[in-house]
Amino acid sequence: MLKKNSYMDIGHNAISFSGDSYFGSMKETITPSFVPQNIMVIGGGVAGMEAARVAARRGHKVELYEQKGYLGGNLVAGGMPDFKKECHALIHWYGSELHELNVPIHLHSWIDEEAIRQNDADIILIATGSTPIKQNIPGFRSIFSAESVLTGAKDPGHVVIVAGGGLVGCETALWLKNQGKQVTLIEKQNEILPINKTLSYSSTETLKNLLPQKGITIKTNTIISHAVDSRIVLQTEGQQTELVADSIVTAIGYQANNSLYETLRAEREHVYLLGDAKQVNNVMHAVRDAFDLVSQI
Ligand SMILES: Cc1cc2nc3c(=O)[nH]c(=O)nc-3n(C[C@H](O)[C@H](O)[C@H](O)COP(=O)(O)OP(=O)(O)OC[C@H]3O[C@@H](n4cnc5c(N)ncnc54)[C@H](O)[C@@H]3O)c2cc1C
């Protein structure tokens, strides 16, 4: 049973997690399909896992393909901070559901157009998620995505600038600070968490207050201009300042990974796009999108 987190919900109402009804607002009714189909699901994030789960429960024959060696997609990085363990609990829950439903899971399986053309599935569900937007900072090389740092693939060093004051940037800054690092958070707008579709109002306010309390320096109305050696040049409302940093960790947004879908939809029927690959959003959106789609096929 998942308990409501201190300040973090996985989606707006994702607090109840028991048996078949795991999102507070989503009452699950799964009906058998009249015409069972062969379904190929591409992407093992929450959207792909939910699609595979609902398809299997409806009696479809479904197989799931994931390029990485593990399931969970972006939620693996999302669940790295100890204050967000629920994200990993959700991934584990999906893993055991799919196992119980005997859904074949093909890890380390990168699927391209050719692999789909060679597959005789009736329906293709593309849940390829999103990729972080990259930031180029002339004169500086130690630029890492938040995911690569959260998952331990990259070491950001001790003095870190986090670029982007959205949810991912704020959480990453907090996680780095909790490890004893010196952290500065840069946001180009006049406040952090300016657009936030995931946290409730009270959670947003709590997080906003927590960062300065923890000793994270926040610079709003600020952009990173360029670097000279390890000196990072910042622009704040026309004023130029410099900071020395070991690395810049970027959290400036995500773009939908929909190229596979765009290529395929022109050449075959019954290809569907879901989750962040359709619209970058959050867990609740990805799960609901997958549930609604697969309930109708
Ligand atoms: C650091 C971080 C923290 C977050 N925190 C929260 C939060 O607290 N609450 C919340 O609601 N949301 C949060 N989110 C957003 C949430 O993680 C996403 O909205 C959600 O995971 C989207 O799920 P998805 O399945 O659509 O895509 P993804 O999670 O991106 O999964 C897509 C999967 O497809 C695989 N794939 C891609 N292309 C191929 C291919 N050609 N062949 C095979 N496999 C492929 C990828 O490897 C990946 O595993 C966070 C995101 C990040 C990055």
The ligand as an SDF file (V2000), in Angstrom:
LIG
                    3D

 53 58  0  0  0  0  0  0  0  0999 V2000
   13.5400   13.6350  -13.1170 C   0  0  0  0  0  0  0  0  0  0  0  0
   12.0590   13.5110  -13.3680 C   0  0  0  0  0  0  0  0  0  0  0  0
   11.1640   13.5840  -12.3140 C   0  0  0  0  0  0  0  0  0  0  0  0
    9.7990   13.4550  -12.5180 C   0  0  0  0  0  0  0  0  0  0  0  0
    8.9480   13.5060  -11.4530 N   0  0  0  0  0  0  0  0  0  0  0  0
    7.6170   13.3460  -11.6390 C   0  0  0  0  0  0  0  0  0  0  0  0
    6.7040   13.3490  -10.5340 C   0  0  0  0  0  0  0  0  0  0  0  0
    7.1060   13.5000   -9.3990 O   0  0  0  0  0  0  0  0  0  0  0  0
    5.3910   13.1660  -10.7760 N   0  0  0  0  0  0  0  0  0  0  0  0
    4.8990   13.0060  -12.0470 C   0  0  0  0  0  0  0  0  0  0  0  0
    3.7010   12.8400  -12.2050 O   0  0  0  0  0  0  0  0  0  0  0  0
    5.7380   13.0130  -13.1200 N   0  0  0  0  0  0  0  0  0  0  0  0
    7.0730   13.1800  -12.9470 C   0  0  0  0  0  0  0  0  0  0  0  0
    7.9290   13.1810  -14.0280 N   0  0  0  0  0  0  0  0  0  0  0  0
    7.3700   13.0030  -15.3740 C   0  0  0  0  0  0  0  0  0  0  0  0
    7.0760   11.5210  -15.6120 C   0  0  0  0  0  0  0  0  0  0  0  0
    8.2230   10.7760  -15.2790 O   0  0  0  0  0  0  0  0  0  0  0  0
    6.6730   11.2820  -17.0520 C   0  0  0  0  0  0  0  0  0  0  0  0
    5.5620   12.1050  -17.3840 O   0  0  0  0  0  0  0  0  0  0  0  0
    6.2770    9.8380  -17.3010 C   0  0  0  0  0  0  0  0  0  0  0  0
    7.2820    8.9830  -16.8160 O   0  0  0  0  0  0  0  0  0  0  0  0
    6.0270    9.5980  -18.7800 C   0  0  0  0  0  0  0  0  0  0  0  0
    5.9240    8.2220  -19.0010 O   0  0  0  0  0  0  0  0  0  0  0  0
    6.0370    7.6430  -20.4830 P   0  0  0  0  0  0  0  0  0  0  0  0
    5.8900    6.1700  -20.3600 O   0  0  0  0  0  0  0  0  0  0  0  0
    5.0960    8.3530  -21.3920 O   0  0  0  0  0  0  0  0  0  0  0  0
    7.4980    8.0320  -21.0040 O   0  0  0  0  0  0  0  0  0  0  0  0
    8.9480    7.6710  -20.4520 P   0  0  0  0  0  0  0  0  0  0  0  0
    8.9650    7.5780  -18.9950 O   0  0  0  0  0  0  0  0  0  0  0  0
    9.8840    8.6380  -21.1100 O   0  0  0  0  0  0  0  0  0  0  0  0
    9.2110    6.2120  -21.0330 O   0  0  0  0  0  0  0  0  0  0  0  0
    9.4760    5.9730  -22.4070 C   0  0  0  0  0  0  0  0  0  0  0  0
   10.2460    4.6740  -22.5290 C   0  0  0  0  0  0  0  0  0  0  0  0
   10.3700    4.3150  -23.8970 O   0  0  0  0  0  0  0  0  0  0  0  0
   11.6710    3.8020  -24.1450 C   0  0  0  0  0  0  0  0  0  0  0  0
   11.9380    3.9500  -25.5660 N   0  0  0  0  0  0  0  0  0  0  0  0
   12.0240    5.1240  -26.2640 C   0  0  0  0  0  0  0  0  0  0  0  0
   12.2180    4.8720  -27.5800 N   0  0  0  0  0  0  0  0  0  0  0  0
   12.2700    3.5240  -27.7150 C   0  0  0  0  0  0  0  0  0  0  0  0
   12.4440    2.6540  -28.8380 C   0  0  0  0  0  0  0  0  0  0  0  0
   12.5640    3.1320  -30.1000 N   0  0  0  0  0  0  0  0  0  0  0  0
   12.4610    1.3160  -28.6300 N   0  0  0  0  0  0  0  0  0  0  0  0
   12.3100    0.8130  -27.3630 C   0  0  0  0  0  0  0  0  0  0  0  0
   12.1340    1.6020  -26.2550 N   0  0  0  0  0  0  0  0  0  0  0  0
   12.0990    2.9360  -26.4420 C   0  0  0  0  0  0  0  0  0  0  0  0
   12.5560    4.6450  -23.2350 C   0  0  0  0  0  0  0  0  0  0  0  0
   13.7890    4.0000  -22.9730 O   0  0  0  0  0  0  0  0  0  0  0  0
   11.6750    4.7730  -21.9820 C   0  0  0  0  0  0  0  0  0  0  0  0
   11.9080    3.7260  -21.0690 O   0  0  0  0  0  0  0  0  0  0  0  0
    9.3110   13.2930  -13.8390 C   0  0  0  0  0  0  0  0  0  0  0  0
   10.1930   13.2370  -14.9180 C   0  0  0  0  0  0  0  0  0  0  0  0
   11.5600   13.3310  -14.6820 C   0  0  0  0  0  0  0  0  0  0  0  0
   12.5100   13.2500  -15.8460 C   0  0  0  0  0  0  0  0  0  0  0  0
  1  2  1  0
  2  3  1  0
  2 52  2  0
  3  4  2  0
  4  5  1  0
  4 50  1  0
  5  6  2  0
  6  7  1  0
  6 13  1  0
  7  8  2  0
  7  9  1  0
  9 10  1  0
 10 11  2  0
 10 12  1  0
 12 13  2  0
 13 14  1  0
 14 15  1  0
 14 50  1  0
 15 16  1  0
 16 17  1  0
 16 18  1  0
 18 19  1  0
 18 20  1  0
 20 21  1  0
 20 22  1  0
 22 23  1  0
 23 24  1  0
 24 25  2  0
 24 26  1  0
 24 27  1  0
 27 28  1  0
 28 29  2  0
 28 30  1  0
 28 31  1  0
 31 32  1  0
 32 33  1  0
 33 34  1  0
 33 48  1  0
 34 35  1  0
 35 36  1  0
 35 46  1  0
 36 37  1  0
 36 45  1  0
 37 38  2  0
 38 39  1  0
 39 40  1  0
 39 45  2  0
 40 41  1  0
 40 42  2  0
 42 43  1  0
 43 44  2  0
 44 45  1  0
 46 47  1  0
 46 48  1  0
 48 49  1  0
 50 51  2  0
 51 52  1  0
 52 53  1  0
M  END
$$$$
